[in-house]
């Protein structure tokens, strides 16, 4: 169910924000990428795990870096970062022990991230959003 809700929410956000032209600024999807990567840090804080905060912050910093590089060069990097974060959701629990992560979060985030990546790729292919500055 969480996966379906994540997919549905990403589609709704994509369609609505494209319709009202929030995505006309190339910063929209890089910002989404940074936000989705930051939630694991929030969960680590909620779980009161310093080790998880450090690990999640390190991983989050990598996604932040790719989002910024994608914004400055090619939004295809942002597509890759969103998709990679979705794949990371599949293995997150085996890689980082984070006691604050709700059980439903990884499948929800997987659905959201991969769907957002596909939606952005579709926008880029159709020329609805500029690939490069």
Protein Blocks (a to p, Z undefined) as FASTA:
>chain_A
ZZmmmmmmmmmmmmmmmmnommmpmklmmmmmmmmmmmmmmmmmmnopaklmmmmmmmmm
mmmmmmmmmmmmomklmmmmmmmmmmmmmmmmmmpccfkbcfklmmmmmmmmmmmmmmmm
mmmmnopacfbZZ
